[in-house]
Amino acid sequence: MRYADLDWGVLWQQAQDDAGWEARQAAAWDGRAASFAARHKRSSFERQCLDLLTPQPNWSVLDVGSGPGTLAIPLAAQVRQVTCLDFSTAMLAQVRKRAAEENRHNVHTVCASWTDDWEALGLVPHDLVVAARSLSVRDILAALKRLSTYGRQKRVVVDRVGAGPSDPAAFAAVGRQPRQGPDYIYTLNALYQLGYHATLAYVYGDGERSYNSLEEACASYSWMLPDLNKQEEMRLLAYLRSIATRQDDGSLLLRPQHRPTWAFISW
Ligand SMILES: C[S@@+](CC[C@H](N)C(=O)[O-])C[C@H]1O[C@@H](n2cnc3c(N)ncnc32)[C@H](O)[C@@H]1O
């Protein structure tokens, strides 16, 4: 086998198929928008990414799969203009809500998918393009080419390392195999295949998670463990109870062993 014969676009799709990957639809993200916005606002993930993004004050930024504006809103305080692209209308509503609350008038939203015709939508290249935790694509090479076209000065992808945010102990507790899918090493090599020599850093997510109740925690975990049957749900609840402590304000703090790691890839 020779390295030059490897096609990372094909390997990416094979790894998706092996993991039984199915793209989540916009409606699924809509249903998660409010809780995602609350959980990811002012996180250590945000702080670490901002330290690495280092945009110039006169730059424009395109945030692809912006979600509720986890990076876009704090970036808006540092740059000239930010465009948030996402196919979830509820996520973009969260962006506009937070932009209004924080008096950021330089944030625009575009409702579109990775695969829509961005040119037809009037989208122009920006100085910095970032796609954080949003590489939910079948054609990785096309997505990376697109980011390369739309980012004039700097292009950034934040991608999963291994299981990413999925807690392997939760999978073990319910008796399922973790479904890993392709992680950052495919993305890095796909960029190499396209002729880009990217820079790599790592970002660490918060291991701890706070919830109002065990039921809310269970609903949140079922995003990574869909279609739980009654027995699996009981096992998941037992696992969550085993890592939970009650806080003074009545909320539950979960302390899983797993701490998500993200690859910050720039080129
Ligand atoms: C895990 S969230 C990440 C949000 C934000 N970038 C962050 O790091 O917090 C993934 C986002 O990608 C969006 N997304 C997923 N697939 C997409 C697609 N095919 N086209 C556009 N957006 C997509 C979802 O709606 C969601 O808002």
The ligand as an ORCA input file, in Angstrom:
! r2SCAN-3c Opt
* xyz 0 1
  C     -22.599     21.015     17.202
  S     -23.316     22.469     16.507
  C     -21.894     23.556     16.516
  C     -22.267     24.996     16.659
  C     -21.084     25.939     16.852
  N     -20.263     26.007     15.680
  C     -20.268     25.512     18.063
  O     -19.121     25.073     17.913
  O     -20.804     25.614     19.181
  C     -23.443     22.041     14.784
  C     -24.193     23.085     13.960
  O     -24.038     22.746     12.582
  C     -25.277     22.925     11.937
  N     -25.327     22.019     10.786
  C     -25.325     20.669     10.807
  N     -25.392     20.191      9.563
  C     -25.453     21.271      8.728
  C     -25.562     21.424      7.324
  N     -25.620     20.360      6.508
  N     -25.589     22.670      6.820
  C     -25.541     23.756      7.638
  N     -25.456     23.674      8.975
  C     -25.406     22.446      9.524
  C     -26.328     22.586     12.993
  O     -27.575     23.179     12.708
  C     -25.686     23.141     14.249
  O     -26.099     24.448     14.483
*
